[in-house]
Amino acid sequence: MVIQLYINNEKLSIFKDENISVKSSITDSSDISKNMGDYSKSFTVPADDNNNRIFKHYYNATIDNTFDARVKVSGRIDLDGIPFKSGKWRLSKVSVKKGMPANYTINFFGNLVSLKDTYKKDELKNLDLTALNHSYDSDTVKLGLTNELFDGKIVYNLLVKKQYYYNSQASDHTNTPTLANIAYHSGHGGGQHHGVIWNDLYPSIQLIEIIKAIENDYGITFSRDFFGRSEFLNLYMWLNKDKETQAGGGTQQIDWDGGDNDNVNFTTNIASFTSQLEFAPTLYWVINLTITPEAGYTGIDYQLQVLNNGEEVALGDRRGVGTYEKSIVHETETTQNLTFNIISSQEFRYTAKLDQVKFVSSLPIDSFTTTASAETISSNAIISELFPKITIVDFLRGLFSMFKLVIIPINESEVYVNTIKDYYANGSLIDVTRYINFESYDVERGNIFNEINFKFSEPETILNKQFEENTSLPYGDEELQLADADGEPLDGEKLDVKLPFEQVVYERLTDIEDNEQTNVMYGAIINEDLEPTALKPHIFYNIKQSIGSKTLGFLNDNNTTSQLNSNINTPSHTINFTDRLHSCIFSSEYSNWDGNLINNTLYSDYYKDYVLSIFNIKRRNFKYKAVFPLNILSSLQLNDVLKIKEEYFRIDNYSLNLLTGESDLELINSFENDLTGLQVRNTIYYVDFQSQRVSVYIANAGLFDVKIEDSGTGWILTEVEDDIVYLKISENTGDYIRRGAITITQGDKDVEVVVIQNGIL
């Protein structure tokens, strides 16, 4: 077997007896900051004329335009002229003997060595999502709450930093900063307004839009094998970075442009005042700032912030005409340089006046008045500014751990992402018996776990803390104790899977007046003191739910109440409220919506098979040596099943010695080896009446045909992208349940997928 090593398409010289070994393994989804894919141990190549030219005589630091060893350089490994591995090379050192270069030490790394190298310490807030910025006003928020913005990329949900309740009693108009009755009833009017206050709400972003932004900003593409499925496409993240952040509005420095400018600089908008108290006569100032809202803005809440040399010295809440008075005396500095900011969570237009009186020995001796023309604070929801604090690497690490995803680099800019279960299902079965050296091999017990803990971040909200007190675990967490047939714990280690995301216990409201359940479910983002709290990134399924007869009041930006009586975007732990086919929690919990048990969990869908294989009493780790022909080496994938005699094995990792052609295989005996023909994960879907797009993932499919059987009504259309069949389901406007089906055919094998859609309520 002839080995060729290339750096930027230039062929390196190699030692004939150098031991070069390349290792391939599945990336650890629990830590994507570590090495990804293929890599080699250090080895040397000669410092001959050819390599000196390629490495530009790196040993000589006086040469300009030298080889840049600070970065990895693209290259590849060929076997007998056939590309074997592509990736990057690192130059580690040059050995110099008797004043002459002897050899270069290099390492090979597969493509996308580390996502941590790519994203460094960048946070989600650094992503370019300006296309999703929008006006933050009551009309836009109402649309986002009852429908969607940007074709569903942004929605608004009832996730609020206060307590909501529902009381249809006409006399209940409770609406305070901490508590609100959100029922709509005939009692509205006469100055009595309550309901969902529009600027209590914050936007939520579809997770796939974050993935797309990462791709666009960093020149990387993730496959849609998982990211294109309904169980991911329907997930959202709530956008609120801390307990103080407002969703819209902004902070604006008052722009002084009229009247006296003796003390106020019209360019910098800094007001400077010098005082003196140590010596007679004493000198000090009294200033009075007046904020006057323009017509139509008198009911807007705003804050007046005063800064001295950039440090906040005053912050106060205002509504209507607001004033601020201060005596400026000699305190920590003789001269105080003041700036004035207006902070509002919504659009606000105002004028300002600054009266200044100079006192000497307590007598007013001079006065000045400076004015600011009408200014407008535009109210926009800036998506990047609302992200919870989390790095891109931690966000991706959390997603990959959440769904037990496999990450396989395809090339420098493409990454294959899929669940470990479906990645394995797409492998091939290869009989390698005749290439195995049976003279000596090891059989080991491998790593065994006796406890596996699946955790979200520690809860901060009151209902989840109470849930933890009652059950010993927060909502959605799972603890597994692995034991033998006699109940004795296995002799193994503990595994913790902890996500950087936080779960929230939602509350479906009941009408206090008649004790009937409403169709309104919300999340109170408050702590045990009933105060707003900071929340780690919260990921949830969004469901557009019919409000029903128990309608909501919605308080808009002109302080009038309208009725919400159609649909409302509802946060949920499950992808829908009917079959609950997918959820975003690890444990089987009772649904906050209807109290039914959620059986399809992150654990059951993505981890259970993996855990059961560890738990299996027959499980072993095998270490074989083999010499494979080039056709197997060039096509071998880490999801292939290897048949050795009459046993089947999964590949944990393998190393190829390029000098000897010998492979060291680390294998795990496999118990599920049906890799023949297409496999469909779910064959029945229950959906609500609304129009929607559902994905059907096909494993190990190859070429297949799709036939629709929907009783000729045309309410199901299909689109096929790679291994996913998308079902475009139209709205069911009737009050009846309809049934449709598609048939997926490959050769002589047919699989029927059934869709059952509820009628409109």
N, C-alpha and C positions, 0 to 999 in steps of 0.2 A: 504494500500500500504506500503510495507516494504522497507525501504531505507538502502542501504549499501554503505559506503564510503571506498575507498581503496587508500592507498598510497604505491606504489611499491608492489602491490598485498597483502599488509597487511591490514586487516580490522580494521578500526577505531571504537572505542566506540563513541556513540553519546548520547546527551541528548534527552529524550523522548519528551520534549516540546520545543525544539529549533526550531526557525523559520528559515528554510533554503530556499532561493529562488534563482533559476538559470534563467538567462535571455538569450534569443537567439535573434540575429538580424543579418541582412545582413550587411556585412562590408561596411563602407563608402569608396567608391572607390576614393574619392577625397583626402583621407589622410590615406594611409595604414600604417602610423607610429602609428596610434591609435589601440585600442584593436580590435582584430579580433575574431568573433564567439561568443561562450558562455562564460558567466562569472557570478559570484555570488557576493552578498554583503558579508561583513564579518560576520562570525558566530563563535560560540564557540563549542568546544568538551571537554569533561571532562578530567581532569588530573588524570586518574586512572592508575593502574599498566600497563594496555595494551598500552595506549597512551603514557605514560612516556617511555615505552620501544621503541615504534616506533619513538618518537621524541628525544630519547636518553637523557632524562632529560635536555632538553635545558636550563631550568632555572638555572642550575648549571654550571657556566662558567669555573669551575676548572677541569671539566671532559675532558679528551682527546677523540679524535675521536667522537666529538659531532655531532649532526644534523646540516647540513649546510643550514642555513636559508637565505644565500646570493643568492641562486638560487631557482628556482621553481622545484618541484619534481613531477615526473609522477604519474598519478593515474586515478581513474575513479569513476563514480557514477552508481550504479545498482539500479533498481526498481524491486522488487519481483524476484531478482536473474537474471534479464535480463539487459545487459549493456544498459545504457541510454546515458551517456555522458562520453567521455574520454578527458583527458587534463592534466593539471598540478595544483599542490597545492602550495600555498605560506603560510608559517608560519609567522604571523605578530607579535605576542607577546604571553607572558605567564603571566597570573595573579597569583600573589602569595599573599596569605592571611594567616596571623599569622605564617609566615615562611614556609608555605606549598603551593605547586602549586595547584591552583583551577581549571583553565581551559586554553586551548590553543585557540587563535583566528586565524582562517585560512580563505583563499579565494580560490575559484576554478576559473580556467581560461581554456577556450577551447584551443585546440591545436593551435600552431602558434599565440600566443597572440599578438605579434607585430613583423612585419618584421624589424622594427627599431632595436629591440633587436638582431635580427639575423645578420644584416649587419652593425650595428653601424654606423660609419662614413666612411666606406670603399667606395672608388670611383671605377668607371669602370676601371680605370687604374690598379687597384689591381687584376683584373681577370686574370686567366691563359689562355692566347690565343696564347701561343708560337707556337702552331701547325700551325698558320696562318702567322707567320713571313715569310718574303721572301726577296730574293735579290732585291734591288732597283737599277735597271739598265734599259736602254731604251728598251731592248727586253722584259723584264718582264712587264714593264708598258704598252708597246704596246699591248701585249697579254691581259692584264687586261682591256685595253680600247676597244679593238675590239672584245674580247671574254669574258673570265673570268678566275679567278684563284681559285684553290681548289673547283672545281665543283660549282662555283657561290657564294661561301662564301665571296669572295673578288672580287670587280670589281674596275676599275678606270673610272672616269667620267670627263667631262669638267667643273669642278668646280675649278676656278683658281683665283689667287689674282692679276689679271690684266684685261685689256680690250682686247677682241678678236673682230675682224671684218673679213669679207670675201670680197676679191676683186680679181677676176680672171685676172685683168689687169697684163700682164707679167712684167711690169716695177716696180710693187709695191712689194718691199722686206722688208717692215717695220717689224722690230723685235727688240723691245726695252724692258727694264725691266717692262714697264708699258703698252705697246701697241704692238699688233702683228696681222699681216695679216696671217690667217691660211689656206688660199686657196692654193691648189697645182696647178701649171701650168708649162708650158715648160720653164719659165724663171729661174727655179732653175739651179744652176751650176755657174761656174766661180767665186766661192766664195760668191755668192748671195744665202743665205739660210734663209728661214723663215718657219713658220708653228707652229704647237703645239709643244712647247719645252717639251721634255719628263719629265724633273724634275720640270715643273710647276704643275704637277698633283700629287694628293694624293689619297690613297686608300679609299674605302668605304666598310663597313662590313655589312653583312646581319644581321638584328636584331635578328633572331632566334638563331644565333651563340652567341650573348650576353646572351640570355636566357639560352642556354645550358651551357655556362660557369658559370653562376650564380648557376645553378643546380649542376654542378660538384664540384664547389668550396665550396658550403655551404650545400651540402647534402639535397637538397630540390628538389621536382619535381612538375612542373606546368603542369596541364592537357593540352592537345592539342585541347580542344574544340574550343578555339579561336586561340591559337598560332599555330595550325596546318592548318589554312586556308590560301588561296591564298592572301587575302587582308592583311595578316600579313607577310607571307613568302616572299613576293616580296618587302618588305620594307628594306631600307638600311640607315645607318648613315654614313655621311662623317667624315673622321678621320683627324682632324686638330685642335689641342688644343688651338692655339693662332696664332697671325699674324706673329710671327717670326719663329715658328717651321718649320724645314725642314722635308721632308718625309723620307729621307734616309740618308746615310752617317753616320757621327758621329764626335765626338771630340776625338782627340788622343794627349796625351802628348808626346813630342819628347823624344825619348829614346837615351840618349847619351851613346856611347859605345867605342869611339876611340879618339886618340889624347891625349891632356893634360887634366889631371883631378885635377889640382891645385885648381881650383875654382868651378869645377863641380863635384857633387857627382854622380857616375855612378849607384848607387843603388836607390837613391831617385829622380835623374834627376833634382835636384835643383842646380842652379848656384848662388853662394853667393859672394857678392862684398862689401868690407868695404871702406868707404871714410871718409875724414877728411878735413874740410875747416877752422875751427876756429883758428887753430894754424899753424905756418909755421914749416916745409914745408907742403903745401897743397897736398892732396892725392885724386885722383879720377880715374875713369875707363871710357873707351870708348869701347863699345861692338858693334859688327856688326854681325847680324844673317842673313844667306843666306839660302833660301829654293830653292832647285833645283828639279823640277819634272823629273821623269824618262821618258824614251822614251815612247810615246803613251799617256802621261798624261799632255802634255804641254798646252793643251787647256782647262783644267779643272779649274773652279773657286774654290777658297778656301779662307779661312780667317786665318790670323795669330793672335793669341791671346797671350798677355803677362800678366802674373800675378805676383804681388809682395806680398809675404806672403798670397797668396790665393785671393787677391783682384785684379780685372782687372785694368790694367793701360794702356793698348793699345789693339785696335782691328782694323784690317785693311783688306780690300779686296785685293786679289792677283790673278794673272793668270800668268803662266810661272814662270821664276825665280823671286823670291821675296826677298827683303832685309828689314832689320829693324836695324836702328842704334840708339843708345842711349848713352848719357853721364850720368854716374852714379855718382852723387855728393851727399853730405850730405843734405838730405831733411828732412823728418820726422823721419827717423831712420838712424843710422850710417851704419848698414848692411842691404842690400837689398837682399832678397832671391827670385830669379826669376825662374819661370817655363814657358815653351813655349808650346802652344797647336796649333794644326792644325785642322781646322773645315772645313768639306766638305759635300756637300749634295749628293755626289756620290763617287764611288770608286776612290781613289787617292793614287798614289805611289810617294815617294819623298825621297831625302836625305837632310841632314842639316849640316851646319858648323857654329860654333860660334867663331869668332875672338875676342880676349880680349886684350886690351892694357892698361897698368898701367902707369899713369902720376903722377909725383911728381914735383910740381912747374912748371906745364905746359910742362914738358919735359917727353917724353916717355922713361921709364926705363926698361920695361919688356913687353913681349907679349906671348900669349898662343893661341892655336887653338884646339878646341874640335869638334869632328865629330859624326854624327849619321848615321849608315848604313841605307840602303833602308828600309823604313817602308811603310806599306799599310793600308790605312783606308778602311775597308770593308764597302760596301754600302748595308745595310739591312733596310727594313721597319719593325720596331718593333711595332706591333699593340698596345700593352699596352701603349707605350709612346706617341701615337698619339691621344688618346681619348680626346675629349673636357672635361673640368673640370665639373664633375657631380657625385654626390654620387649614389650608387646603389639604395638606397631608393627613391631618387628624380627621377631617371630614371624610376623605376617601377611605382611610383606614377603618373608620366607623361603619361606613356602608359595606365594605368588603367583609368585615367581621359579622355584621348584622345578618347578612344573607349567605355566609360561608361561600364566598366567591373565589374563583380561581382566576389569576391574572397571568396571562401568557404573552410575552412580547412577540409580535409578528415581525416588525422591523423597527426602525428608529422612531417612527411616528405613529405606529398602530399597535394597539393592545387588545387582545382577546379577553373578554370578561364574561364569565358564565358561572352558574352554580356548580359546585363540585360534582353534584349528582348528574347534571346534564352534560358536563364536560366528560365525565367517564362514559356516559351513554353514547357519546359520539366517537368513541375509540374503535379500534379494529382488533380482531383476534388473530394472533400470530403464533404459530407453532415453532418454537426455537429449540426444541429438544436436542437436535443433533449438533447444536453449536455450544452446548453447555458442558463444562468440565465437571464431571461427577466424582472425580477422585477425592476432592476435598471441598466441603462447603459448610457453612455455619447455619444453625437454626437457633434463633434467639426469641426471647419472650417479647422484646420490643418495649416501647413506652406504654405503660398501662395507667389509666386514671381511675382513682376511686371516688373522686368528687369533681363535678363540673358545675361551675357557677356562671350563669348568664345574667349579667347585670346592666341596667341603664345607670346613668349618673344619679347620685344621691338626690332624692326628691326635695324640692323646696316649697311646693304648694301644699296647702293645708289638707286637702282631701287625700292626697297620696301619703302624706305623713301619718294621717289617721289610719289609712289602710295598712301602712307598715306596722303601726302599733297593734293593730288588731290581728294581723296575720303573720307577723315577724318578717315579712318580705314586702317591698314596695310593689305596686301594681305593675305586672308585666315581667318581673324578674323570675328566674327559675333556678332551683338548686337540685342537682341530681346526685344521689348517693349510689354508687355502683357496688354491688355485692355478689357473692357466689350463690349457689342454689340453697345454701343453709343460712343465708342472710349475713354472712361475714363479709366485711368490707374487703375489696380487692387490695392486694399489696401493690399500691401504686401511688401516684402523685395527684395533686390538685391542679385543675385547670380553671383559670378565670378568664371569661370572655366579657370584657367591660366596654360598653359603648360610651362615646362622648355626648350622647343624646339623653334627654330627660323625658320621662313619661308624665302625663297629666291624667288624673281621674276626672272625667267629665260628669256633668249632672244633667239628667233629663228632668225638666221642670214639671211640676204638678200644679194645677190651678188651685190656689188656697181657697177660693170661693166655693168650689163644688167638688174638690178632691179628684178631679179628672186629670188624666195625664195629657200633657201637650206634646206636640211634635218638635219641641224646642230643646236642644241639648247644647250646653255651653261649657266653657272651662274657666274657672276662677283662678287667675294667676296672682294669688294672694297667699301670705304666710299665715302662721298660727295666730299672729296678732291682727289678722285681717287687713294687713297693709300690703301694698304692691311688693312683689318680690322679683328678683332676677331669676331668669329661667335659662338653663342650658338649651342648646338647639333642640327644638321639639319637632319631631317628624310624625305626620299623621296622614290618614286617608281622608280625602274630602268627598263628602256625599251631598249632592244637591237634593235636599229633602223638602217634600211638600209640607207647608205650614199647617194646613188643615183649618178647622173652624176656630181654633184658639190663636187668633191673629196677634201680631206684635205692633207696638208703637215704635215709631222711628223719629227721633228728634233731630231736625236738620239744623243747618247753620244760621237760619233766621229765627230759631227758637220756636218753630211750629212743629206739630206732630202729624205725621202721615201714617197710614196703615200699611203694614206688610202682610199680604194674604196669599202669596203665591208660593215661591220656593225660597229656601235659605240654605246657604253653604254651611254644612255641619261637620265639625271635626269628629273623626271616628278612629277607633283602633282596628276596624275591619274594613275591607274594601267595599262592602255593602252591608245592609242590615238583613238580608235574606239568607243566602247560603253561607255568608262569611267565609268565602273560599280562601282568602288570604288575610293575614293580620300582621301588625307591626309590633307584637309583643311576643316574648319567649314562652310564657306559661299559659296554661289553659285557665282563663279568668272568666268571670261572669260579665257579660256585655253591659256597659253603662247605658245602652239604649233600651234593651228589653229583658235583661236579666238572664238570657240564655247563655249556655256555656260556649266559649270560643274554643273550638277543637283544632282548627287549622292555625298553627302558631309558627313563629320563626324557628322554633326548635323542631317541631314535627315536619315542617316542609323542607328545611335546609340542613338540619344537623342530625336528625334521628338516625338515618342510615349510617352516617359516619360514626356516631357513638355506639350503635349496636355492633358495628364491625370491631370496635375496640373491645367491647364487652364480650364478644363471642369467645367461648372457651377454646375453640379450635384455632384461634388466630395465632400466627407465628410470623416472625420476620426471617427471611431467608437471604443469605449472602452467597451468590454464585459468581463464578468467573466464566466468561464466554468469549469466543472469537466470532464475531458476526461478519457476514459478507457485506460488501459495500451497499448492495440494494436494500438491506435491512437497516444499516446504519443511517443511510440518507433519508429514510422514510419513517424511522421509529419516532413515535410520539409518546408523551408521558401519560396519555390516557389510554394507551393500548393495553390489552390484556395479553399476557404471555402464557402460552400453554407449554408446560414442561412435563413430558410424559403424560399422565392423566390428571395433572393438577393445573390450577389456574392462578395467576398472580397479577397483582397490580404493581406498577413501578413506583417506588418511593423516590429513588434517584439512581443514576448510573454515571460511571466515569469511564471515559475512553482514553486509553494510553495510546497516543498517536505514534509512538515509536514501535510498540509491540503489536498494536492492533487489538489488544486484550481489553475487554470491558469488565468492570466490577459492578455487579448488579445488586442493589438493595431492594428486595421485593417483599410484598405483603400478600399472603394467600387471600384469594378472592372468592366470595361466596355467591355473587350475582354476575353472571357472565353472558347474559342474553344480549348480544350486540347485533342480532340479525333483524333486519326490517325496521320500519318506522315505529316509534314509540310516542304516544300522546299522553302527556302528564295528566290533563283533566279532560273528561269527556262529557261533562254536564255543567251548564252555567245557568244560574238563576239571576235575572237582572230586573231592575225596576222599569217603569214605563218610559223613562226618558231616552232620548237618542244618545248613543254612546259607542265607543270603540273598544272591543274586547280582543285580547291577543290569545292565540292558541299556540303553544310552543311544541314543535315537532322535533324529537331527538332522533339522531341516526337516520335521517330521512332520505338523503339523496334526492332523486327526482320523484315527485309525487303529483297527483292530480286532486283538484278540489271540486266537488259537486254540491250545489245548494239544493236543499229540500225544505222549502218554507211554505208549502201549500199554495205556491203560485202567487203569493201576495207581494213578493219583491221587497219585504221589509228587512232582509239580510243581504248585504253585499260583502264580497270578500276581496282582500288584497293580500298578496303573498310577497314577503320580503325575507329572503334567505330561508331560515328555518322557522319563521313565524307566519302564521295565518291570522290576519286581522279581520275580525267580523265587524262590519259597520251596521249597527242596529238602529233602525229608525224609531221615532217615538210611537208608543202605543196610545192612541187617543181614545180608545174604547175602554169600557169597564170590564173587559174580559181578559183572561189569560190566553196568550197564544204560544204555540210551540213550533219551533223550526229546527232544522238540522242541516249539517254539512257532512259529507262523506269524503274522507281523505283516503286516497287509493295509491298504493305502491305495488305494482305487479299484481299478484293475486291476493294481497292483503288489504282489507277495508277496515277503517275505523270510523265510527259514527260519533260526531260531536253534537250534542243536543243543547238548544237554547230555549229556556222557558222564561217568557217575559210577562210580568204583571201588567194589568191594566191601570189606567189612571184612576186615582182615588176620588 
